[in-house]
Amino acid sequence: MPPLVEPIEGPELDRLITALLNATGAVHRLVDDELAAGRHGLEAIDRAAERLRAILVVFEEHHTDDELADITEFLAVMTLFVARDGGFDQVFRPFGPPRPDDDVLL
């Protein structure tokens, strides 16, 4: 049985937003833990990524690569929509001078 996501009787978009806020909050806590342990910058991010990988390996065992690719694409596009709305989507561009054919990076 999947976890219940509020609002129980609300629209699916609202449940999606709740799940995204909860997920980003949980990841933020992992990064904060690494910062509190004295790690900084990329070291903190790398360690948080290692922890996420160890946690999500169970999830991976129950989903195909195609399913994971769909989830990854959704999260990447959602991130770009939020970043564009917030005015910081340039963070997701390749390094170097911008080119007209540049794809975004995540």
PyMOL commands that set and color helices and strands:
alter all, ss='L'
color gray80, all
select helices_A, chain A and resi 12-36+41-61+65-86+89-92
alter helices_A, ss='H'
color red, helices_A
deselect
rebuild
show_as cartoon
